[in-house]
Amino acid sequence: MKKISKILSQYNIPPNSSAHLLRESSDNQVYVVGNRQKKILRLSKKLPIEDAVFEHDVYEHLSHYNFPVAKWNKTRDGKLYASVDKTDIAALFDFLEGYHVVIDKNHFPIKEQVFAAGKMLGSISKAGEKFVLSSPRSRTIFSELERAMVFQEIFEKDFEGGKIFIQQVKEVINLGHRHKSINGLIHNDYRPSNIFFKKESKISGVIDFDWSCIGPKIKDLALGALEWSFPDGCEKPNIAILDTFLDGYNSVSKIKYERNKELYFWIMFAALSDVATYFCDRIESPDVKKNISSSYMYKKYLFFSKL
């Protein structure tokens, strides 16, 4: 906790304030700071400084258009982020009230929630058309797939199904570069866990823009539609939910998308990118099951590859 105290001391927050770990991933540690006036502290393990600046610009842009995103807090010195060493960057946000929709093979969201989620993503896409890029961004939609290619030899040698997986990664990278899609600002990680609701269908917050970038709008739509309609453990998506998410998006987006081969490709792209993230983050872990087909996202990729 010494590191957290050093970070808090760079803000107008007493360094002895309570800090509880909310969640941890290969990218971030997220803490709830304080009791009454809560803040969210995110300690990024792999976020370059220029990417943090890009993310801040996204928050500022969406705040200008009154989107329900958390306020980004600056340090006492007016910096966008705090740091302890050269590798860790910390960002402080206002706390957002709300709850996440539980989606699993036994629980599906109601139609109003799905429509609202799709509509919010379409609204973000629309507002993103006026986003002015002021800072370079190293992350792209290809970043996670390219990570897999770095470990090509390990995947092909040590993973069951690794050779086929690498071939599939190469294929979607090539097709992704060749696809003529309309680009813009995308969230790039639009999952139910990153959306807060109040009441049944009122969205109170959208979080985690650390993977946001400039990329094909349809890729953002594809991941969102997949995540809201195809829970882990299911053998197939709920098409009615997928269509409802699509309807919500199209209700505000200038560009109207259909459930067709193009959307299916970008769903496959998004799913395979997630597979790459999952295994690359754990490639040296002795506990990981080195079987590509064990991944839920890979099973979803395979389902859409047959359509």
Secondary structure, 3 states (H helix, E strand, C coil): CHHHHHHHCCCCCCCCCCEEEEEECCCEEEEEECCCCCEEEEEECCCCHHHHHHHHHHHHHHHHCCCCCCCEECCCCCCCCEECCCCCEEEEEECCCCECCCCECCECCCHHHHHHHHHHHHHHHHHHHHCCCCCCCCCCCCHHHHHHHHCHHHHHHHCECHHHHHHHHHHHHHHHHHCCCCEEEECCCCCHHHEEEECCCEEEEECCCCCCEEEEHHHHHHHHHHHHHCCCCCCCCCHHHHHHHHHHHHCCCCCCCCCCHHHHHHHHHHHHHHHHHHHHHCCCCCCCCCEHHHCHHHHHHHHHHCC
